[in-house]
Amino acid sequence: MKNQLFGFIVLMLLALVACAPPVAVEETEAPDYAAFDERVEVVRSFIQAHCDEDLNAQSAILSDTLQWSPPQFNGNVWLGKADYVAALQNYHNEFEGITYTEGIVMADTLANGMWSGSIFPEGTASNSPTAIRQYGTWTATHTESGKEVGVKWFGLSFINDAGKIVRISEYFDVHGLAAQIAAE
């Protein structure tokens, strides 16, 4: 009797599952990998121009309406292109041999340094490549002291359809650079 009851329950469950309406699969737009790659190349060109200390090339990649959030806290006030170009010029004046190593520092390797889009949180998930997240390490020699310095860096660059950087938000330990230069 037990086996018959068990068989009947299994048969009923199979019937219920077979008769259930199909689960709707949400259609989403496929990520635009070509646009991501194009925007990454804009960012890499900008970074290379910084390593080359080519302020004209950097300026040409920036939109005239650029908004910049500097790495040091300033009350979250957005600055413009002229402010950013002046900061870049200052780095070119203060440092030699500027190099950039792309990637997130892991225990035994570097992971990908360019990202875009997200799947979390669900309410704001996006597959848009408009904003490129950059992770890497800058190194250079401080011109006056001759000291080697380095800093881990995170940048978020928004790039328009014309291939210009329109907004940049940067994060790195500004004080850490000063401390490396001042160290005996």
Secondary structure, DSSP 8 states (H G I E B T S, - for coil): -HHHHHHHHHHHHHHHHHHS------------HHHHHHHHHHHHHHHHHHHTT-HHHHHHHEEEEEEEE-SS-SSS--B-HHHHHHHHHHHHHHEEEEEEEESEE-SSSEE--EE--B--SGGG-B---SEEEEEEEEEEEETTT--EEEEEEEEEEEE-TTS-EEEEEEE--HHHHHHHHH--
